[in-house]
Amino acid sequence: MNSATVRNLLVRGMLAGLAAGVLALVAAYLLGEPSVDKAIAFEDHHSHEHEMEVVSRSLQSTAGLATGVLVYGVAFGGIAALAYCFALGRVGRFGPRATALLLSGCALLAVYVVPFLKYPANPPSVGDPDTIGKRTTLYFLMMLLSVLLAVAATLLGKRLAPGLGTWWATVTAVAAFAAAVGVAFAVLPVVNEVPKDFPAALLWRFRLSALAIQSVLWAGFGLLFGELAERLLNPEPATATSSRTVPAAR
């Protein structure tokens, strides 16, 4: 794959990430923001200290949310496009569309779902402000481990494929990934700072909405980028002109 193709895929990945970010923004506004508002109301009701808002809630839920989600989509779209350039043709006999969907599914799993299972997302008023640095470090450490283990599992599957066949090599690699993630879950410390009186249903809805937003983002990216990559890498041949000949002027 030459540099021009890589550059074109990178641009398409960022554009697909931007478009997927718009879809995720709609999901975040419809699914996530109501839970955030309820969590803030719970915090205000139980807090005896009233701090002045530096940024208004209306700005946070509109321009602030849009900026964060769209920048996230563009950034991860570009990173995913570069990973796609490396993965295409190396993870099996998949076409551009199928490879994009496979990559986006693996990215969702490794970048978000696995860390989410260990350190799930929490709404405002959940968590000690003094431990935010520690919790952030643990979350990104789990994300890094998950990505590295996913790459290692992929390499393991490719190495075992000639001897075990594609099916059993894949099963073995997935089992090894799950076992390694289980060890990481057991070794890394547990974080449980949910207030005892915090509504369990609200916490559950917030976490489900966070998972749904990421699913929309990566599913949208996989579909959009797959279509753009297909058109770039496998352009349709020019439609043959009609065999009809133009009658000569008489």
Buried (B, 14 or more C-beta within 10 A) or exposed (E): EEEEBBEBBBBBBBBBBBBBBBBBBEBBBEBBBBBBBBBBEBBEEEEEEEEEEEEEEEEBBEEBBBEBBBEBBBEBBBBBBEBBBEBBEEBBEBBBBBBBBBBBBBBBBBBBBBBBEBBBBBBBBBBEEEEEEEBEEBBEBBBEBBBEBBBBBBEBBBEBBEEBEBEEBBBBBEEBBEEBBEEBBEEBEEBEEBEEEBEEEBBEBBBBBBBBBBBBBBBBBBBBBBBBBBEBBEEEEEEEEEEEEEEEEE
